Amino acid sequence: MSTLKLDSTTIDYEEHGPGDGRPVVFVHGYGMGSSLWRALGERLASAELRCIAPTWPLGAHTEPANRELTMESVAGLVAEFLTALELEDVVLVGNDTGGAIAQIVATTAPERLGALVLTGCDAFEHFPPPILKPLIAAARSSATFVAASAPLRTRVGRTFAYGRLAHADIDQMVVEWTRPALTDRRIREDLRQFTASLSRETTVRAAAALPGFDKPALIAWSADDAFFGIEDGRRLAEVLPDARFELIEQARTFSMIDQPDRLAELIRSFVTGRTPAGAAVG
């Protein structure tokens, strides 16, 4: 695990692959961490790609953010991170809430990006997702947010919140992701403030600006996604000027866990310009 100190916070990140490879930077979603991408990063590293998976201040981070947290400010941290590491021609990969954040980066700070990959994620008017609405209501105060988060201390509560994101059993990973906010009031307060800020206008505004992002984009959507409909994936591919759509079978939102080989091959072929065997575009 590496650490990068930014102006307002410190970001921990995992890295796989050669230091001189083309950078692939991942953006996870709400209440998740860098380990989401580990299996995918290890596979892409074998294709000579430099895979960088930070834990963004979305609840699984271990150092307080020391700044107001909103979708836009986290997107600003992503851009700051790319600049601090002097990364160029970045392939930015987003999932879940992180996919919406990646859209904001692509439309407000695209200078260091060379391509965009969106897996199942929030988009258009479909944000915030219904499963977060009780937490958004509870985020009005610290006490109610603590009470609303308490079920995550149990496997039943974690399964309710995260279980439909993957076919695989991800409980061990979820325990890791939820521990910081459940045990550190500073991290919990970061997450509470971020949760309270969530608004549909964020993704609507980002979607309206996507036609201005003219770099290559891959929309790799999961066929079994319980949260993000395939239609939104196709809509994203339609509004982005240079995009292709791929459907990943036998995967839920976390295709990087359910089908890491398939997603890795799609990203590898997208980055190198070679069509993977058995690919069906459209």
N, C-alpha and C positions, 0 to 999 in steps of 0.2 A: 504493500500500500504506500502510495506517495502522497505528499501534502503540498498544496500551493496556497500561499497567503495572498489574498486579494485585499483591496482597500478596506472592505467592511467585514470580511469573514475569512475563514480558512476552509478550503475544499480538499477533502480526501478523494483520491481516485486510484483505480486499478488500471494497469497498463499491460497490454500483451502485444507482442510483435516487434519488428525491428524499428529502432528509433528514426531511421531514414525512410520508413514506409509512408505511403499516403495516409494522413490522419483520418480516422473514423472516430467521431465523438458521439457518445450516447447521452440521451436525456430521458431519464425514467419518470414515472408519474408520482402522484400523491401517495405519501406513506410508503415509499419504496426506496431502494438503495442500489448501489453499484453492482451488487451480486446478481441482480436480475440479468445482467448482460454477460456474465462470466463464461458460460458455455459458448455463446455466440462469439465473444471476443477471442477465445482460444482457437476456434475454428477459422476465423478470419485472419488471425495472426499467421496461420500456415500459408496464407495467400500473400504474405509479405505486406500486410496492412498493419499500420500502427493503431491499435485499438485502445481508446482512452474512455474509461467509464467512471465519471465522478459520482459521488453522492451529493446531490444538490440539497439545499435547505428546505426539504419538503417533508420533514418528519423523522427521517432515519439518520439525519446528520448528528454529529456529536459535539460540534462547536456552535454556539449561538450565532445567529446571522448578524446581529448588531446593525440592522437596518430594517426599514419597513418591507415586508414581504408581500408581494402581489405577483400575479402572473407576469406582468411587465417587468418588475424588478428582478425576478428570477431569470427572465430572458436576458436582462442586462448583465447579470452575473455570468451567463453562458458566453455572451460576447466578450466580457472582460477576461474570462478564463482563456478563450481562444487567443486573445491578444497577448496575455501574460506569457503563454507558452510559445508565442510567435508561430502559430500554426497557420498554414496557408492551404488553399484548395481542399478544405475540410468537407468530408462527407458527414453531415449532421443527421443522426438517427434518433427519432423520437417515438415514444410509446405512451398510451394512456394520456394523462395530463401533460406528460413530457412531449407528446406529439403536438399539442396545442402550443406549448412553449416554443418548440422548434419552429412552428409556423410564424410565431412572433419574431423570432430571431431572423428567419428568412426574409421577412418583410420590413424589418426595421434596422437590421445590422448585417446585411448579407456579404459584406466586403471580404470576409475570410472564408466564405463558403464556396465550395465547388459543386456540391450536389446535396440533395435533400432526400432522406428516406423516412417515410411515415408508415408505421405499422398501426394496428388498431388504436385509435385515439379520438379525443374530443375534437369536434369541428362544427363549423357553421352555428346554427341556432341550438344545437344539442349539447348545451353546457350550462351549468354544471350537471353532471350525471345525477339521476334520481337517488342513487344510493348515498350520495354525499349530502343530500338535503337535510336530514336530521342533524348531522354534524355542523352544517352551516347555521342552522337555527340555534344550536347549542353554543356556537362560538361567540355569541353575544356577551358571554361572561366566562371567566376562568372556571368558576365552580360548575356551571352546567357543562362546560366542555370536558372537564375531568370526569363527570358522571357519564357523559355520552361515550367517552373513550374506554371506560372501565371494562366493557365486555371483551375488549381485545386482549385482556389478560387470560382469557380462557380459549381453549381450542374451538369450542362451539362458536364463540364470538368471532374468532379469526376466520373460521370457515364461512360464516355468514358474510363477512366483509370482503374476503379475498378468494373464497373457494371457487367461484365461477370464472375466475380470470385464467385458469389453466385446467387442462385435463389431469395433469400430474399433481401429486401431493406436494404443495409448496409450504406446508405449515412451518417447517424449520426455518425457511427463509423469512417468512412473515414474523416469526418470533424475533429474529435479528432486526428486522426493519422497525418493528413497533417498540422495541425496548427503549430507545432513547427518549421518545416522547412520553412513555409511561413512567420513566424513572427520573427524568431530569426536567424540572419545572421550566427551565429556560428554553429547552427544545420544545416542550409542550406549548409554551407561550408563542414561540415562533410559528408553530403549526396552527395554533388558534387564530392568530392574526391573519395568516395566509388564508385559512379557511373562510374567515369572515369576509375576505375581499373578493371571493370568487363571484364572477358576474358573466352573464351571457354576452354582454357587449364585447368582452375581450375576444371571443372566438369569432363573433360576427365581424368585428373590425379586421381581424387578421385575415379571414376568408375574403373579405372585399379587396384586400391588398395582394392576395396571392397571384393574380394575373400579372403582376409586375415582377415576379420572380421567374426569370427566364433561363435559369440553369437547370440541368437535368434533375428529374425527380422520379423516385420509385415509390409507388403506393403498394405495399405488401400487406394485404388484409387477410384476416383469418376467417375461414368459412364458418366456424362454429362460435364466433364471438357473441357473447351474451349481452354485451354492453354497447358495442359500436357497430351499427348496421353496415352491411356491405354497400348499401346505397351511398352512404357518406364517403366511403373509400372511392367509389366510382366518381362521385361529385368532385372530390379533391383532384383526381386525375384529369377531370374535364376542365377545371378552372386553372390548373397549372399549365403554362404554355408548352413545356417539354417534359411530359410525364408519361409513365407507363403504369398500368395496373396489373397486379398479380394476385391471384387468390391462393391461399395456403390451406390445403385440406387438413382435416384432423387436428386443428389447432384452435384454441380460444385466444383471448386477447394477448396472452404471453406466448406468441409463436416462437420466441427465442428460447422458451423452455420446452414447449410441446413439440416443436419441429425445428430445432436449431440447425440441423444439416440443410434442410430446405431453405430456411431464411438465409443462412450463410452463403449458399450457392447463388441465391437470387441477388444478394448484395455484391458478391464477388463478380458475377457476370455483369451486373449493372455498372460497377466501377471500371471493369476492364473492357466493357463493350462487347463481351461474348455472351451469346444466348445459351442459357443452361439447357441440358437435355430434358425433354419432356415439358418445357415451359409452354404455357398457354397465355398469350397476351390478349388483354381485352376484357 
